[in-house]
């Protein structure tokens, strides 16, 4: 692997923690972050993460085994905190010796962090605020991911650049903090590393990799899209705790609005409780994303994409994507460290 001295030095803590050559994680994208993409990223020196999503324990068991057959490098598993079988999924990860478990989708339920750490695995949690980041670290999280609203899929309300300025100066010196959301080039990676990030997480940049099983039409939608076409969903009913989702605007966006109205009516009628209402919303997204990503229904399916989608213009092997990101980061860090920048004639 080509040496990127300055980038490597700034990523050293993160890479050591992950057990990978470089501290670049792949965001867990349901239906896309599966055995093929995850193993390719880990084999290329990054850190792949299986998106468990709505998988049953049996399905996750098979996916982890299949991924281990394709790579001997470390990889992680992303678990949704509201999954009804969360503790069974944690047991599956433990049986396979998964080294890192990422908890996403909300505050980890009581006992979940302890259950993961009991197997010797590291726990990575998402922190949308400084206060929650501190709380998660006190509760046993080994590392944090701070993800801005520019990301694809489920997002928070604050931009990556603001989160980084708020959280990194306070937490990064003594803790491992990875930055995510809207990162599409190495120059941005260099900036966050200089601010103290232990590494970065990218999803959109890898979604259309050659090794990605995403449908060709799904990938073509990415290639055609610009940043402004990746829009966040709207919350129809304030009682319904719907986490916004960023995806390319299409008929599926409108269908989600209608789904929220339908679920709100079920709440009004007392036919479902709030927990079931949330699960119905999550199942909607899982199904809509599968229609787009796997079946190629880019009209009514959910084409989840971050605002960095405009930088995804062609299908490339994972190894080339990672090499390009590292080269861009290294060039930026080299120029900032005093090397002369030669202007174009």
N, C-alpha and C positions, 0 to 999 in steps of 0.2 A: 504493500500500500504506500502510495506517495506520502512523503513527510510534509506535514503542514505545521511547522514548529510553533508559531505564535498561536494559532488556533488550538493546536493540541495542548499547549500549556494551559490555556484558559479553560479548556474542557477536561483537564486531567481529573479533577474531583468527580465530575459527573460520569466520566467514562469508567473510573475505578468503581464507583457505586453501582453502575449498571453491569459491569463486567464486559463491556464492549470496547471496540477500538476507538470509537468516537461517540460523543454524547449527543447524538441525534436520535430522538425517539420518533416512531411513527404513531400518530394519533390513531386511536381505535375507531375505525369506521365500520359500522355494522354491515355485514355481507361482503365487505371488501377486504378488511383486515383479517384475512383467514390464512390458512397454512401456506399458500403460495407466496403471497406478498410478505407475510411476517418472516418466513424463513429467508426470503431473498434479501430483506433489509438486514437481518442479523448476519447473514453470510457476507454482506457487503461492508460490514463494520459498524452498522448502525444498531438500533435496538428495536426489534419488531414487537408489536403488542397485539395479541388476539383480542378481537372485540367479541366478548361473550354475548352481549345484548340480551335477547330473549331466549337464548339457548337453554335447554334442559341440562341437568347434570350429565346425562348420558351423552348428549351431543357434544358438550364441552370436553368430556373425557376423550371422545374420538378425535376431536380437533387438536387437542394438545398432543396426543399420540402421533397423529399424522404430521404435525409440525416438527416434532422431535425426530421423525424419520427423515426430514429434509434438511435439518441443521443440527450441528452439535454446539452451536453458539447459544448464549443466553437469550431468552425472550420473556416477555411478560404477558399477563392476562388482565384485561380490563373487565371489572364486574360492576354492574349497576346496583347501587345501594338499595333500591326499592324492589329488587328482584325477590319474589316470594321464596325462592330456594337458595338465597344468598349463602347460608351457612353450609349447605350441601355442595355448592359450587366451590366454596373455600376448601372443603375437604378434598374435592377432585384435584384442585391445584396442589394441595399438600401431597397427595399420593404420587403425583408426577414430579414432585420436586421443583415446581415452578419457583423461580428465584425472586420474582417481583410481581406483586399484585397491585393494580391500579383501581382505586375505588372512585367511582364517578356517579353523578346524578343526585347528589345531596349529602347531608351529614351522615357519616358512617353510623349504622345502628349499634347499640350497646353490645360489646363483646366481639364485634367483627374484626377490629384491628388486632385485638389480643389473639383471636383465633388464627389469623394469618401469621402473626409473628411467632406463634407457638411452633409452627412448622419450620421456622428458620428463614422464612421469606421476608423480603423488605416490602413496606407499605408506602405507596405513593398516593397522595390525595390532591384533589383540585381545591384551590383556595381562591374564591372570587373577591375576597376582601382581606385586608391586613389583619383585622381582628380574628377572622375565622382561621387564617393561616396560623396565627399564634396558638389558637385553641387546638387545631389539629396536631401541631407539633407537640404540644403538651400532652395530647392524648395518645401519642405514640407513633404518629406518622414519621417515616424516615426521610421523606422528601415531599416537596410540593410541586404542582404544576399550576402556574398562573396563566389563565387563558382569556384573552380579550374577545370582545364582541365581533371582531373581524373574522373569527374562525367559522368553519362550517359545522353543521349539525347543531347540537344544543349549545347555547351561548349565554353569557351574562351580559349586563348592561354597559360595562366599562371597557374602553379600548385597551389594547395590549400596551401601547406606549404609556398610558396613564397608570395602569396596574404596575408596570415595571418601575416607574418612577416612585410609586408609592410604597411598593413592597420590597424591592431589591435592596435599597440602602439600609433598611431596617433588619432584614432577615438573612440576606445572602452571605454575609461574612461568616456566620456560624451555622448556616443550614444550607441544604441543597435545594435550590429553586430552579425549576425549568420553566422557560417562557414559551408560550404558544399563542397562535392566533394571527393570521394574516402574514405569516413569514413565507416568503417565496424565493428570496435570494440570500446569498451568503453575506452581503454587506449588512443586512439587518441582523443576521446571526452575530456578526462581529460586534455590532453595537450593544446587543444585550449581554454578550460575554464580557465586554469591557465594563458594563454596569454591575457585574457580579454574578450573572446567571451561571449555573453549573452546566447548562446545556439548553437545548431547544427541542420542541416537539412540532412536527409538521404532519398534516394530513392531506390537504388538498394537493400538495405538490407530488405526493406519491399515488394518488388515486388512479391516475392514468398511466402508471408505469407499465412496462411491457409485461411484468409478472402479475399485474393486477387482473383478477378475474372479472372485473367490471365489464359490462356489455359494450361492444364497440360503439353503439349509439350513445350510451352514457358518456363515453370518453369524447365522442365528437361534440356533444353538448358543452363539455368543458372547453374544448379547443375553440369553439365559436364565442364563448361568453366573455364579457368584460366584468370588471369589479362591481359596477353598479347593478348588474343583473343578479347578483347574489344577495337576496333580500331576507330580512328577518320576518318571521311569522308574527301575526298580531294576536294579542290576547283579547278574546271577545268578552269573557265574563270575569270580573276581578275576583270572584269567589273561587274560580277554578285555577289552581296553581300550575299554570302551564309554562314550562320553561321555553322561551323562544327558540326557534330553530332557523338557521340560515340555509337557504337553498336557492337554486335558480328559479326564478318566477315562471310558473306555468299553471295549467288547470289544477294541478295537485295542490297548489297554494290555496286556491279558492275552496277546494274540497276540505282542506283542514279547517278553514273557518266554519264551514257547515258542520263538520264533525264536532267542533267545540260547542256549537249551539245545541246539537242533539244531546251531547253528554250533559250539558247544563240543565236541559229539560228533565233528564233522568234524575239528576240531583234534586230538582224541585219536586219531583213526584215521589221522592224517597225510595226510588228503585235501586239506587246504588249509593254507597258511601264515598267519601272523598278519596280513600285509597283506591277503590275500584275505578273511580273516575280517572285518576291519574294513570292507572294501568291501561285503561281503554285508550287513552291518548297515546301512550307509549307504544301500544300494539298497532295503532294506526300508523305511526311513523315507521315502525319496523316493517310493516307490510308495504307501505308506500315506497319506502327506500328499496325494498327488494324488487318491486315491480320495475323501478328505474334502473338500478345498478345491475341486476342479474337478468331480468327479462327484457330490458331495453325499452320499457314504456316511459319515454321521456315527455309524454304529454300530460298524463295524470299521475305518474309516479313522482316520488320526491327525489330531486337531483341535489342532494346536500352538497354544498360547496362553500368554501370560504371566499373572502374577497380577494385572495391571492389567485383566484381562478384565472384571471387575465394573464398571469405569467405561465400558465400551463398551455402550451401551444402545440405539443406533439407528444407521441408516445416514446418513452425512453426507458432503457434498462435502469433498475434501481441503482446499480453501481455507478452509472454515469451521472445520475441525479445527485447522489451523495458526493461524488468527486467534484462536480461543478459547484455545489454549495460550499465545500471546503476550500476550493480554489478561490472563489469570490471572497470568502471570509478572510483568507490568508492575504490576498492582495489588498483588501481594505485595511487590515491591521498593519501591514508592511508600510503602506503609504502614510498612515497616521503616526508611525513610529519614527518618521524623519526622512524616509527615502523620498527623493524628489519626484514630483508628479509631472510628467511631460505632457503638456497640452497638445492637442491635435493641431496640425498645421492648417 
